[in-house]
Amino acid sequence: MSQNVKAGHHSGDSERLALSGVRVLEFGHTVMGPSCSMVLADLGADVIKVEPPEGDRTRANVGFGSALFPVFNRNKRSLSIDIKSDAGRAVILKIIAGADALIENFAYGTMERLGLGYATLSQTNPRLIYCGLKGFLSGPYEKRAALDEIVQFMGGLAYMTGPTGMPLRAGASVVDIMGGMFGALGIMAALREREHTGRGQLVQSSLYESTAFLVAQHMGQHALTGIAPPPMPEKASSWAVYDPFKTADGKTVFIGITSDNHWRGFCTGFGVEELLDDPDLKTNPQRAQQRAKIMPIVTAKFAAEPFASLVAKLERLKIPFGPLATPGDLFDDPQLNHDGRMLDVLLPTGKRAKLPGLPLEMNGRKTKIRHQPPAMGNDTRAVLAEAGYTAQEIDELIAQRVVIAADARPKKEPIKG
């Protein structure tokens, strides 16, 4: 672990977390890099977000990406520095010398041009675990630029999501986040390996290969059956009932009857016990082949029930179901809010929002907010002091604009009128 970080230091919490004592530098932007380091930060690592003097560009995003910064940058500290300058590179190299891991998701070759590639840094810090998050792993595509949506199209995910002729990206940045998670997994595995070897290593994760991993189930189906699987909206169901249904009051509930127990529960709970005696409906494969016979019956039964009555009955019968929700419906979801699982995150507007922590519990412990998403350069002075710079040296670096500190940035003029 980093010699500069003591157990629990910077945690704002007396509890020692799984990755307490691990220092990570994140040269990240948008989603993939920040999501990778956020996983590590939530697990206790001291993550220093390295930002350019103008700040992470997602701070200024609007529309679809307007919340990317506060969502993916909790529990981190911000160092704002000009790494394109000689003086800035000298500072960052001194900080990297005390780091356990580095994460970057710049375009191919960018870090090498800055003199911050793995081959260079591993010579002076052989224990460094260097995680490069890219569009593609090594191979013929490795120099291409990529985005989440691009690889969803390339990797068959967009094809499988929309109906035929209408490829559609998934409704969240699933590949960016998954690629970041695989990067975090690789870093944690490399930390474990370093305990035995004493050396760090290069870890790489990518968008395209992550997409292929997601689509592997459809590839396997194609190989097994010899038939190309149709998009999900047109799939041949493996179960008789695996569909959204309307309730009597016009709401939508997805219901899956995927086992013999579910089927018995439905037949007895909804007053159609005679179906249990039908020899054509004894097994799940039989019922899947008899959808034309079953669907009108279940549709009518579900449509006769008001929403609240239906979900209460399904829960009692232990039949899987899920009401149709919008993202805004999740703020007050009782399961997500149970025992403080939702995090109180400070937004750039000064408002606060309840947002999900990691979908993980360790010995009953849940994600906590130790640091709100930081202001740009909020921790510049502290990080430099930890690297051995004196207060005078830090002031000089700020005056030369090699680094930016939040407390030294000019205050904005108040809006008049």
Phi, psi and omega in degrees: 000162182299137178287343183273352186241121178268157181305127177081350183297137181070003185283335186065019188204131181288346182286130176276121182264171187304321184251019175303137181093355177263126178255131183233132171259126179250113170260075189231164177207164179061246188241313191298307179295310179299325179290324177299309183287333178295322177301314180294320180296316180298332180271005171114353180293149173274099183262121176257114179276116181270114183246149173290167182303332179273355178091161174305129186296338179287348175299332184257008182297152174234171175064225186306325183260013188294334183257008184300318183295306181294333182287321189251011184230025174287162175060028178237164172247152183249126172244118179258122188208146177270091183280358176277345179269155179299317181295320179294320179294323179297319179294314185292326177295325178293323180288320180298330181301335180256014183263152174270324184214154176229137179237132175217142174226043174282171177298156182309127175087352184297310183295325177296318179296331179275359182077022184237026177284168183297318183301324180285309187290328182290341178289322182267338177226079184295346178272358184289131171262119190247114183253112176261120179253117189229178174289325186218149171285181182300141182147190186296339181262359195300336181269356181287149169280150181212157174225164181309308184295323180299313182286335173297324176288315181295324189266007175088355182288318177297321177299318183283341185274317181266166177292166182308131179083357181226066179303143188217130176291153175298157188279017174206170182279060190295323184283317175305312183292318180294319177299320176295320179295319177296324176298315178297320178298317178296320179296316180295322176294321180292325175298318178296317180295325180296333177299332182264325186261336184079003183236150172277191180195169175272124176246134180229140174223158187213163178285311187295311181294330174295321178296316179299323178298319178295324185271358184304328180297324178283325174298317179297320178298317179299315181295323183287317186262340185077006181241130179295127181292138177285164175305154185305322179297344183242015187295151170279116187290143173277353182227155182292322183233109180202069195208162170277145180227148176272141176266176182297331180260020169084007177272168184242134178226130174273132184229135179236118174254094194243005180217168177297323178295318177300317183296316178296320178298317179297311185298318181282323184284335182248016170072032177233050182301334182299336179293337179292339180267356181286118182295341180276356185236023185286323184243162180298314176302323177296315182295324177298326179283346182252027181305322181299330179278321187278318189302318178299326181290309183292323179299316180294320180296316180290323181292340180278349185258132169296156185308306185299319179294319182295311184293327177295320180291317180297320179294318179296324181276356181061038175262127182299135179207160176206115177296146175291126181231157170260162176306323180295336179290340187282342182304323184250016180296127185294328178291313181295330182270358184299129173056038175071027184289329177283143183260140179271096188258133178279127180267161180301336180283351185096347176283165176242152180222146173275119182231151183292141169278191176299140177282063191206138170234136179236111184055036180085351181279142180243166176303138175235157171274114174259328174223132170291159175310125193281151167293152181300127179073015184301329187242016182304311183298316184295317182295318179293322178296320178295333179277358175107003179281142177280165179300321179294317179296322179294317178300321180293318178296324177292316180298326179277358181061028171288322174233158178240130176247139183302323183282354180250001180283144180296139179286141178289142177293138177296145179287127182264158177090000000 
